[in-house]
Amino acid sequence: MVAATLLSPRCSNPTPPTNVLVTALSFLGDPLASRPAIRAAVFLLPIPYCLLNLALFHAEEEWYRANVGGEDRFLENVQFVAFAVAGVLCFVTARRVGHGRQRLGAASLYAFALVFVFVAMEEISWGQRVFGIETPSFLRNLNVQGETNLHNLKSVQYKLGIMLAVFANTAARAWLVTPKALLAARGGLLRILVPRPICTLYFLIPGIYALGLLVQKGLGLPAIFKVTQQEPFETLLAIGCVVYVFAVPTPRIDQRTAA
């Protein structure tokens, strides 16, 4: 029953609203809702992704740090791209939602877009390493990595970890506790804000990791959850944000009216 709920469309309306994901995959023919294999693949992708990263980390830790999970390496670049893409898609989706006269929903998506773009720029320290900009001395002493960003400030990191754990675990489970009538209501704000079930593992796995790291630090437990392993989970969260935006239901827009 749970699996069927996760992999099936939430709305049984014969003319469901379009969303960006359906548009992006329109070249495949039928809408995404009629392709359960694609939905299942997207839903389950975090599992092999995590297993592969953990296997590589434990098998070749030095190589993994140098090429995959270290600073300015593959996963961090993927995070930047994913958050940037999520930001752009949020702007596009907000415009479509706004055309459907869902003003509050559109405003929320515009806000999300700004947050995603902000996080993307934070991931690359606002282009500091790209352009060779030196960190101001006052900020270098306050930043764990001596870089020009806010998320690595010594006074912010633990609080940010709490926020991340709360956000990820809430986003993963929100659809379970939100009444189905509200999720299916056309024009409803929760229909836009609550991530679809297909996003569950993209938020749940990073949420469990972040929570475990906080509990471990707070209780002084042995290092089961390593800070050095956080990049693959942060990347999974970033990809989850893209999937979330793709799956936001948007009303059909008459192209002539939009033009």
Buried (B, 14 or more C-beta within 10 A) or exposed (E): EEEEEBBEBBBEEEEBBBBBBBBEBEEEEEBBBEBBEBBBEBBBBBEEBBEEBEEBBEEEEEEBBEEBBBEEBBBBEBBBBBBBBBBBBBBBBBBBBBBBEBEEBBBBBBEBBEBBBBBBBBBBBBEBEEEEEEBEEEBEEBBEEEBBBBBBBEEBEEEBBEEBBBBBBBBBBBBEEBEEEEBBEEBBBBBBBBBBBBBBBBBBBBBBBBBBBBEBBEEEEEEEBEEEBBBBBBBBBBBBBBBBBBBBBBBEBEEEEEE
